[in-house]
């Protein structure tokens, strides 16, 4: 489903990725691991078409997405990608419902259709009781549930998560892992960048990819 073909990524004088070739299959749960700066987040950014490779190609479902113009990259993300950011990237001046519904606004859905999708993800990720609360007043675990609900409100095929448990205690991290297991059971393709050891013994993980200095080492 996802292919990185001889991909390199440079940020000014920093080489983030060096000639990386990877393939992720539909329905797989992949964990990218390595120390900070190893290239994990750069891979997620390329798959999401947030950034473009310096060299090489990124192919998703047979389409080369690595050089899409910005408008088409936005459409691709809207239709295919759910991104769970390390710091959640919620809008503090909006409440829970308003944050979750943002990805649906460009879709020209009816009010009823939007509400059905909103209600479904709030119930699924156990955040419906906080619907009218401003997100800045939520705990870290609650903010993450909002971020997960937002990432899934449009039922994306691909879920990307960047250090998703970095700001959580062990109990909340284990709760997040249960959410990931449920998403995998729905045949989502999931790529997680993390150095959290809680992920390393999970039977639900199909493959671990280790990076060092922008190179795949195992």
LUMTIMI-463509 format. One record per residue: x, y, z of N, C-alpha, C, O in turn; residue in three letters; residue number from 1. Coordinates in pm, whole numbers, plus 50000, padded with zeros to 5 digits. Layout:
BEGIN
n_X n_Y n_Z ca_X ca_Y ca_Z c_X c_Y c_Z o_X o_Y o_Z aa i
X Y Z X Y Z X Y Z X Y Z ala NUM $
...
end
This chain:
BEGIN
n_X n_Y n_Z ca_X ca_Y ca_Z c_X c_Y c_Z o_X o_Y o_Z aa i
50082 49879 50000 50000 50000 50000 50085 50126 50000 50054 50222 49930 unk 1 $
50194 50125 50079 50283 50241 50089 50424 50198 50050 50477 50100 50104 unk 2 $
50485 50271 49958 50622 50241 49918 50707 50366 49923 50668 50471 49870 unk 3 $
50822 50357 49987 50925 50459 49979 51038 50400 49896 51095 50297 49932 unk 4 $
51070 50465 49784 51166 50410 49689 51288 50501 49680 51282 50609 49623 unk 5 $
51399 50454 49739 51526 50528 49734 51509 50673 49778 51557 50765 49712 unk 6 $
51440 50689 49890 51405 50822 49938 51515 50883 50023 51567 50818 50115 unk 7 $
51551 51006 49993 51639 51086 50077 51570 51217 50108 51491 51268 50028 unk 8 $
51599 51271 50227 51540 51398 50267 51645 51482 50336 51708 51439 50433 unk 9 $
51664 51604 50285 51761 51698 50342 51688 51825 50386 51606 51879 50312 unk 10 $
51720 51871 50505 51673 52000 50554 51795 52092 50567 51870 52081 50665 unk 11 $
51815 52180 50472 51935 52264 50469 52059 52175 50477 52086 52099 50385 unk 12 $
52135 52185 50586 52258 52106 50597 52237 51974 50669 52332 51899 50690 unk 13 $
52114 51945 50708 52085 51823 50784 52026 51718 50691 51928 51744 50622 unk 14 $
52088 51600 50689 52036 51488 50610 51951 51403 50703 52003 51335 50792 unk 15 $
51818 51406 50681 51726 51334 50769 51708 51188 50727 51694 51100 50812 unk 16 $
51709 51163 50596 51694 51027 50543 51792 51006 50429 51817 51097 50350 unk 17 $
51848 50884 50423 51948 50854 50321 51908 50728 50246 51924 50617 50297 unk 18 $
51856 50745 50124 51831 50634 50032 51749 50523 50099 51788 50406 50098 unk 19 $
51635 50561 50155 51549 50466 50226 51450 50401 50129 51383 50469 50052 unk 20 $
51443 50269 50133 51343 50193 50059 51265 50106 50157 51323 50023 50226 unk 21 $
51134 50126 50162 51047 50052 50253 50914 50024 50184 50873 50097 50093 unk 22 $
50848 49917 50228 50713 49889 50181 50627 49849 50299 50665 49763 50378 unk 23 $
50511 49912 50312 50415 49879 50417 50289 49827 50349 50236 49891 50258 unk 24 $
50241 49712 50393 50125 49650 50330 49995 49692 50396 49993 49734 50512 unk 25 $
49887 49680 50322 49755 49718 50373 49722 49638 50500 49741 49516 50504 unk 26 $
49673 49706 50601 49632 49641 50724 49744 49612 50822 49720 49555 50928 unk 27 $
49868 49649 50787 49981 49625 50877 49992 49733 50984 49953 49848 50963 unk 28 $
50045 49692 51098 50086 49785 51203 50238 49783 51208 50299 49682 51243 unk 29 $
50297 49895 51173 50442 49908 51164 50490 50005 51272 50431 50112 51290 unk 30 $
50595 49968 51343 50656 50056 51441 50795 50098 51391 50882 50014 51370 unk 31 $
50812 50229 51372 50944 50285 51341 51009 50324 51473 50951 50396 51553 unk 32 $
51131 50275 51496 51196 50310 51622 51340 50352 51598 51401 50322 51495 unk 33 $
51393 50421 51696 51527 50479 51689 51529 50605 51773 51424 50657 51810 unk 34 $
51648 50653 51802 51661 50772 51887 51607 50895 51816 51584 50891 51695 unk 35 $
51587 51002 51890 51545 51128 51830 51643 51170 51721 51764 51164 51740 unk 36 $
51589 51214 51608 51674 51255 51497 51714 51143 51404 51795 51164 51313 unk 37 $
51659 51023 51425 51697 50909 51341 51624 50907 51207 51666 50836 51116 unk 38 $
51516 50985 51194 51444 50991 51067 51300 50942 51073 51231 50941 50972 unk 39 $
51254 50901 51192 51119 50846 51204 51012 50946 51162 50926 50915 51079 unk 40 $
51017 51066 51219 50915 51167 51189 50921 51210 51043 50818 51243 50984 unk 41 $
51039 51210 50985 51052 51247 50843 50977 51148 50755 50916 51188 50656 unk 42 $
50982 51021 50789 50909 50920 50710 50759 50944 50719 50689 50938 50618 unk 43 $
50708 50972 50839 50565 51001 50853 50526 51124 50771 50422 51124 50705 unk 44 $
50608 51226 50777 50580 51350 50704 50574 51326 50553 50492 51386 50484 unk 45 $
50659 51239 50503 50660 51209 50360 50537 51128 50321 50476 51153 50216 unk 46 $
50499 51030 50403 50380 50949 50373 50255 51037 50372 50164 51015 50293 unk 47 $
50252 51136 50461 50137 51226 50469 50142 51337 50365 50050 51419 50358 unk 48 $
50247 51342 50284 50266 51449 50185 50270 51586 50250 50233 51686 50188 unk 49 $
50314 51590 50375 50338 51719 50442 50468 51779 50391 50481 51901 50377 unk 50 $
50564 51692 50364 50689 51736 50302 50719 51649 50180 50656 51544 50161 unk 51 $
50813 51693 50099 50849 51621 49977 50992 51570 49989 51076 51636 50050 unk 52 $
51021 51454 49932 51159 51404 49939 51253 51486 49854 51214 51544 49752 unk 53 $
51378 51492 49897 51480 51556 49815 51510 51470 49693 51532 51522 49584 unk 54 $
51511 51339 49713 51527 51242 49605 51437 51123 49633 51400 51098 49748 unk 55 $
51402 51050 49528 51322 50930 49544 51173 50956 49532 51131 51068 49505 unk 56 $
51094 50850 49551 50950 50857 49533 50877 50796 49653 50927 50703 49717 unk 57 $
50759 50851 49681 50667 50791 49777 50541 50755 49701 50480 50841 49637 unk 58 $
50501 50629 49708 50387 50578 49632 50285 50522 49730 50319 50440 49815 unk 59 $
50160 50564 49717 50052 50515 49802 49939 50466 49713 49887 50541 49630 unk 60 $
49901 50341 49731 49794 50281 49648 49821 50298 49499 49729 50320 49421 unk 61 $
49946 50288 49460 49983 50296 49320 50001 50435 49265 50041 50452 49150 unk 62 $
49971 50537 49346 49986 50676 49300 50109 50739 49364 50131 50727 49484 unk 63 $
50189 50806 49284 50305 50878 49335 50258 51008 49399 50206 51097 49332 unk 64 $
50275 51017 49531 50223 51134 49602 50335 51230 49644 50309 51336 49701 unk 65 $
50457 51192 49615 50570 51267 49670 50591 51404 49606 50656 51489 49666 unk 66 $
50539 51426 49487 50559 51555 49421 50426 51625 49390 50419 51709 49300 unk 67 $
50321 51588 49465 50192 51652 49440 50198 51801 49471 50259 51841 49570 unk 68 $
50135 51885 49388 50120 52027 49424 50043 52038 49556 49969 51947 49593 unk 69 $
50060 52149 49624 50005 52163 49759 49855 52135 49765 49809 52068 49858 unk 70 $
49779 52185 49669 49633 52164 49673 49600 52016 49668 49517 51968 49746 unk 71 $
49663 51943 49576 49634 51801 49561 49688 51721 49679 49631 51618 49716 unk 72 $
49797 51767 49738 49849 51702 49860 49748 51716 49974 49729 51623 50052 unk 73 $
49685 51832 49983 49583 51853 50086 49464 51760 50066 49410 51705 50162 unk 74 $
49422 51743 49942 49311 51653 49911 49349 51509 49944 49269 51434 50000 unk 75 $
49471 51471 49909 49519 51336 49941 49516 51312 50092 49469 51207 50136 unk 76 $
49566 51407 50171 49564 51391 50317 49421 51382 50370 49390 51299 50455 unk 77 $
49336 51468 50318 49196 51469 50363 49129 51335 50340 49053 51288 50425 unk 78 $
49157 51272 50227 49087 51149 50188 49152 51022 50241 49088 50917 50245 unk 79 $
49279 51029 50283 49352 50905 50312 49420 50897 50448 49443 50787 50498 unk 80 $
49453 51010 50508 49545 51012 50622 49476 51060 50750 49405 51161 50750 unk 81 $
49499 50987 50858 49467 51036 50992 49598 51048 51067 49669 50949 51085 unk 82 $
49631 51169 51113 49761 51195 51174 49743 51227 51322 49670 51320 51357 unk 83 $
49810 51150 51409 49807 51174 51553 49942 51233 51591 50045 51164 51587 unk 84 $
49942 51360 51628 50066 51432 51654 50109 51413 51800 50026 51390 51888 unk 85 $
50239 51425 51824 50293 51410 51959 50231 51510 52056 50198 51476 52169 unk 86 $
50215 51634 52011 50159 51739 52097 50013 51769 52061 49961 51876 52091 unk 87 $
49949 51672 51995 49806 51673 51966 49764 51774 51860 49676 51744 51779 unk 88 $
49825 51895 51857 49790 51998 51757 49641 52033 51758 49581 52053 51653 unk 89 $
49584 52039 51876 49445 52084 51889 49442 52236 51892 49542 52302 51920 unk 90 $
49324 52292 51864 49307 52437 51868 49247 52473 52003 49130 52444 52028 unk 91 $
49326 52538 52092 49281 52559 52231 49158 52647 52245 49088 52639 52346 unk 92 $
49132 52732 52146 49017 52822 52156 48886 52756 52112 48780 52819 52115 unk 93 $
48893 52628 52072 48773 52554 52031 48744 52443 52131 48832 52399 52204 unk 94 $
48618 52399 52134 48583 52289 52224 48610 52154 52157 48658 52148 52044 unk 95 $
48578 52047 52226 48607 51913 52178 48538 51885 52044 48603 51842 51949 unk 96 $
48408 51909 52037 48333 51882 51914 48389 51961 51796 48404 51908 51686 unk 97 $
48419 52088 51820 48468 52174 51713 48604 52127 51662 48630 52132 51542 unk 98 $
48692 52082 51751 48822 52031 51709 48808 51905 51625 48875 51889 51523 unk 99 $
48721 51816 51668 48707 51688 51597 48650 51707 51458 48688 51636 51365 unk 100 $
48560 51801 51443 48484 51814 51318 48562 51889 51209 48519 51891 51094 unk 101 $
48673 51950 51244 48748 52031 51147 48778 51958 51016 48758 52018 50910 unk 102 $
48825 51830 51017 48856 51765 50888 48735 51747 50797 48751 51723 50677 unk 103 $
48614 51757 50852 48494 51736 50770 48447 51862 50699 48368 51854 50605 unk 104 $
48496 51977 50742 48444 52103 50690 48461 52116 50538 48370 52165 50471 unk 105 $
48576 52073 50478 48590 52089 50332 48506 51992 50250 48505 52002 50127 unk 106 $
48437 51897 50313 48374 51789 50239 48233 51821 50191 48173 51740 50119 unk 107 $
48179 51935 50229 48044 51974 50187 47938 51871 50227 47844 51844 50152 unk 108 $
47955 51814 50345 47856 51721 50398 47737 51799 50454 47747 51917 50486 unk 109 $
47624 51731 50464 47511 51793 50532 47539 51798 50681 47628 51728 50732 unk 110 $
47464 51881 50752 47480 51891 50897 47456 51756 50963 47527 51718 51056 unk 111 $
47355 51683 50915 47324 51551 50973 47440 51453 50951 47476 51378 51041 unk 112 $
47498 51455 50831 47611 51364 50803 47730 51396 50892 47794 51306 50944 unk 113 $
47759 51523 50910 47870 51562 50996 47844 51520 51140 47935 51471 51208 unk 114 $
47722 51538 51187 47690 51502 51325 47697 51352 51347 47739 51306 51453 unk 115 $
47657 51274 51247 47666 51128 51259 47811 51082 51274 47842 50998 51358 unk 116 $
47899 51139 51191 48041 51104 51200 48100 51150 51333 48178 51078 51395 unk 117 $
48063 51270 51376 48113 51323 51502 48069 51236 51619 48151 51199 51703 unk 118 $
47942 51203 51624 47890 51123 51735 47956 50986 51739 47987 50934 51846 unk 119 $
47978 50928 51621 48038 50794 51615 48179 50792 51675 48210 50706 51757 unk 120 $
48265 50887 51634 48402 50884 51684 48411 50928 51830 48495 50878 51904 unk 121 $
48324 51020 51872 48327 51059 52014 48288 50942 52103 48347 50922 52209 unk 122 $
48190 50864 52059 48150 50747 52136 48258 50638 52131 48291 50577 52232 unk 123 $
48313 50616 52012 48414 50512 51994 48537 50537 52081 48593 50443 52138 unk 124 $
48577 50663 52093 48699 50695 52166 48671 50759 52302 48757 50823 52363 unk 125 $
48546 50740 52348 48509 50772 52486 48539 50916 52525 48602 50943 52628 unk 126 $
48494 51009 52441 48516 51150 52470 48385 51229 52458 48386 51352 52468 unk 127 $
48272 51159 52437 48145 51229 52412 48099 51311 52533 48031 51412 52516 unk 128 $
48136 51268 52654 48094 51340 52775 48167 51474 52789 48132 51555 52875 unk 129 $
48268 51498 52704 48344 51624 52709 48317 51711 52586 48394 51803 52557 unk 130 $
48211 51684 52516 48189 51745 52384 48196 51898 52385 48246 51957 52290 unk 131 $
48148 51962 52491 48140 52108 52494 48252 52174 52575 48250 52295 52596 unk 132 $
48348 52095 52619 48458 52146 52701 48568 52201 52609 48602 52139 52508 unk 133 $
48622 52315 52646 48737 52369 52571 48856 52276 52588 48884 52232 52700 unk 134 $
48926 52245 52480 49029 52142 52487 49145 52183 52579 49214 52096 52633 unk 135 $
49167 52313 52598 49275 52356 52687 49248 52319 52833 49339 52324 52915 unk 136 $
49124 52281 52865 49089 52243 53001 49093 52092 53022 49065 52044 53132 unk 137 $
49129 52017 52919 49132 51871 52928 49266 51822 52981 49367 51891 52972 unk 138 $
49266 51702 53037 49390 51636 53075 49464 51590 52950 49409 51593 52840 unk 139 $
49589 51547 52968 49667 51499 52853 49603 51379 52786 49599 51372 52663 unk 140 $
49552 51286 52866 49487 51168 52809 49361 51203 52733 49333 51146 52628 unk 141 $
49284 51298 52786 49162 51343 52718 49195 51415 52588 49127 51396 52487 unk 142 $
49298 51498 52591 49340 51567 52468 49382 51466 52362 49354 51485 52244 unk 143 $
49449 51361 52405 49489 51262 52306 49368 51191 52246 49366 51162 52126 unk 144 $
49267 51163 52327 49146 51100 52274 49078 51191 52171 49025 51144 52070 unk 145 $
49079 51320 52197 49025 51415 52100 49107 51408 51970 49051 51406 51861 unk 146 $
49239 51403 51984 49326 51396 51867 49303 51267 51788 49303 51269 51665 unk 147 $
49283 51157 51858 49256 51029 51792 49121 51033 51721 49109 50987 51607 unk 148 $
49020 51089 51788 48888 51100 51726 48894 51187 51601 48836 51152 51498 unk 149 $
48966 51300 51609 48980 51387 51493 49050 51314 51377 49011 51329 51261 unk 150 $
49152 51236 51410 49227 51164 51307 49141 51057 51238 49172 51016 51126 unk 151 $
49034 51012 51305 48952 50903 51251 48815 50947 51202 48739 50864 51151 unk 152 $
48782 51075 51217 48646 51118 51187 48609 51099 51040 48492 51084 51007 unk 153 $
48709 51099 50953 48681 51080 50810 48714 50938 50765 48724 50911 50645 unk 154 $
48730 50846 50862 48753 50704 50833 48870 50682 50736 48852 50620 50632 unk 155 $
48989 50733 50769 49103 50723 50677 49157 50580 50667 49141 50500 50759 unk 156 $
49220 50551 50554 49280 50419 50535 49412 50406 50611 49451 50296 50650 unk 157 $
49479 50518 50632 49614 50517 50690 49614 50602 50816 49570 50717 50815 unk 158 $
49665 50546 50926 49682 50619 51051 49832 50634 51076 49906 50536 51078 unk 159 $
49877 50758 51096 50016 50787 51128 50020 50847 51268 49941 50936 51300 unk 160 $
50112 50799 51351 50122 50849 51489 50268 50878 51521 50353 50791 51509 unk 161 $
50295 51002 51562 50432 51046 51589 50453 51058 51740 50400 51149 51803 unk 162 $
50530 50967 51798 50558 50963 51943 50428 50983 52022 50419 51074 52104 unk 163 $
50328 50899 51999 50195 50925 52054 50185 50910 52206 50090 50962 52266 unk 164 $
50280 50841 52269 50273 50824 52415 50377 50906 52489 50396 50888 52609 unk 165 $
50443 50996 52419 50554 51072 52480 50508 51156 52598 50584 51177 52692 unk 166 $
50384 51204 52594 50334 51292 52699 50235 51222 52792 50161 51288 52865 unk 167 $
50232 51088 52790 50137 51012 52869 50206 50926 52973 50320 50884 52954 unk 168 $
50137 50900 53085 50189 50805 53182 50161 50663 53133 50099 50645 53028 unk 169 $
50208 50564 53208 50198 50425 53160 50053 50382 53142 50020 50315 53044 unk 170 $
49967 50420 53236 49826 50379 53227 49762 50433 53099 49694 50359 53028 unk 171 $
49783 50560 53070 49725 50620 52951 49790 50565 52824 49725 50552 52721 unk 172 $
49919 50533 52834 49987 50474 52718 49927 50338 52685 49909 50305 52567 unk 173 $
49897 50259 52787 49836 50128 52764 49695 50142 52707 49653 50061 52624 unk 174 $
49623 50246 52750 49492 50272 52693 49504 50308 52545 49422 50264 52463 unk 175 $
49605 50387 52511 49627 50422 52371 49656 50297 52289 49606 50283 52177 unk 176 $
49735 50206 52343 49768 50082 52271 49641 50001 52243 49629 49941 52137 unk 177 $
49548 50000 52337 49421 49929 52314 49344 49994 52199 49281 49924 52119 unk 178 $
49348 50125 52190 49284 50196 52078 49348 50155 51946 49279 50131 51847 unk 179 $
49480 50147 51945 49551 50108 51824 49515 49966 51782 49499 49938 51663 unk 180 $
49501 49876 51878 49461 49738 51846 49324 49736 51780 49300 49660 51686 unk 181 $
49233 49820 51830 49099 49826 51773 49105 49879 51630 49036 49827 51542 unk 182 $
49185 49982 51605 49198 50036 51470 49258 49933 51375 49217 49924 51259 unk 183 $
49355 49856 51424 49414 49752 51339 49310 49646 51302 49311 49593 51191 unk 184 $
49221 49615 51396 49117 49516 51368 49022 49562 51258 48952 49481 51197 unk 185 $
49021 49694 51233 48939 49751 51126 49015 49756 50992 48969 49818 50896 unk 186 $
49131 49690 50988 49214 49681 50867 49274 49814 50826 49303 49837 50708 unk 187 $
49293 49903 50923 49367 50027 50893 49516 49994 50879 49566 49902 50944 unk 188 $
49584 50067 50795 49729 50060 50788 49784 50164 50885 49753 50282 50872 unk 189 $
49865 50120 50981 49907 50207 51091 50059 50211 51097 50124 50106 51101 unk 190 $
50115 50331 51098 50260 50349 51112 50283 50439 51233 50236 50552 51238 unk 191 $
50357 50385 51331 50383 50457 51455 50532 50481 51468 50612 50388 51458 unk 192 $
50570 50606 51491 50709 50641 51521 50722 50656 51672 50655 50740 51732 unk 193 $
50808 50576 51733 50818 50581 51878 50950 50521 51926 51012 50441 51856 unk 194 $
50991 50561 52046 51097 50487 52114 51047 50437 52248 51127 50405 52337 unk 195 $
50915 50431 52264 50852 50381 52387 50863 50229 52391 50810 50163 52302 unk 196 $
50930 50171 52492 50947 50025 52499 50817 49949 52513 50814 49828 52490 unk 197 $
50707 50015 52552 50579 49946 52564 50535 49884 52431 50462 49785 52430 unk 198 $
50579 49941 52320 50539 49890 52189 50620 49769 52144 50578 49697 52054 unk 199 $
50734 49746 52206 50828 49652 52147 50793 49505 52169 50848 49418 52102 unk 200 $
50703 49476 52263 50663 49337 52288 50520 49308 52246 50464 49204 52282 unk 201 $
50460 49398 52170 50320 49380 52132 50307 49278 52018 50372 49289 51915 unk 202 $
50221 49180 52040 50199 49079 51938 50127 49134 51816 50137 49077 51707 unk 203 $
50053 49245 51833 49977 49300 51721 50064 49375 51622 50019 49408 51512 unk 204 $
50191 49403 51658 50281 49473 51566 50331 49374 51461 50385 49269 51495 unk 205 $
50314 49408 51336 50355 49319 51227 50504 49329 51197 50568 49232 51159 unk 206 $
50560 49450 51216 50701 49468 51179 50759 49588 51252 50693 49690 51271 unk 207 $
50885 49574 51291 50961 49685 51349 51066 49728 51248 51135 49645 51188 unk 208 $
51079 49859 51231 51181 49915 51142 51269 50006 51225 51221 50106 51280 unk 209 $
51396 49974 51235 51489 50054 51315 51567 50149 51224 51618 50110 51119 unk 210 $
51574 50275 51268 51649 50375 51192 51762 50430 51275 51750 50447 51397 unk 211 $
51873 50458 51210 51988 50526 51273 52042 50627 51173 52082 50591 51061 unk 212 $
52044 50752 51214 52101 50859 51129 52043 50858 50987 52115 50876 50889 unk 213 $
51910 50836 50980 51843 50842 50852 51855 50719 50765 51815 50721 50649 unk 214 $
51910 50612 50820 51929 50488 50744 51852 50375 50811 51852 50365 50934 unk 215 $
51786 50290 50733 51720 50172 50786 51826 50066 50815 51897 50022 50725 unk 216 $
51835 50026 50943 51938 49929 50982 51880 49793 51012 51954 49694 51017 unk 217 $
51749 49784 51032 51685 49652 51048 51535 49667 51034 51461 49569 51044 unk 218 $
end
